[in-house]
Amino acid sequence: MHIKHIMVKNFRCFEHLEFDLNPDINIFVGNNGSGKSAVLDAIAFFFLMMKLPD
């Protein structure tokens, strides 16, 4: 499974964030407190909230 696109609304420091991902590799770079971990936490939260098929 590949994540192609991310859209985050009202999560931690993001009011709205939307971007496409490269299918090969993605690197998040930024200053401290810029939201790098928040992006990863949003992805993790999404997968934790998904209902697994029976």
C-alpha positions in Angstrom: 0.0 0.0 0.0 1.3 3.5 -0.9 0.0 6.8 0.4 -0.3 9.1 -2.6 -1.9 12.2 -1.0 -2.2 13.6 2.5 -4.8 16.1 3.6 -4.9 17.2 7.3 -7.5 19.5 8.8 -7.4 20.8 12.3 -4.8 18.4 13.7 -2.3 19.7 16.2 -0.4 22.7 14.6 -2.2 22.4 11.2 -5.4 24.2 10.3 -5.1 22.8 6.8 -2.2 20.9 5.1 -2.4 19.1 1.8 0.4 17.6 -0.3 1.2 14.7 -2.6 3.8 12.0 -1.8 6.4 10.4 -4.0 5.9 6.7 -4.4 9.6 5.9 -3.8 10.8 8.0 -0.9 9.7 11.0 1.2 11.8 13.0 3.6 10.3 15.6 6.0 12.8 18.3 6.9 12.1 21.5 8.9 12.9 23.5 12.0 12.0 22.3 15.5 8.3 22.8 16.1 7.4 23.0 12.4 5.1 20.0 12.4 7.2 17.1 11.0 6.2 14.7 13.8 2.6 16.0 13.6 2.4 14.8 9.9 3.6 11.4 10.9 1.2 11.3 13.9 -1.7 12.2 11.6 -0.8 9.3 9.3 -0.5 6.9 12.3 -3.8 8.2 13.8 -5.6 7.6 10.5 -4.4 4.0 10.3 -5.2 3.4 14.0 -8.8 4.7 13.4 -9.4 2.6 10.3 -11.6 -0.4 10.9 -10.0 -3.6 9.8 -12.0 -5.9 7.6 -13.6 -8.9 9.4 
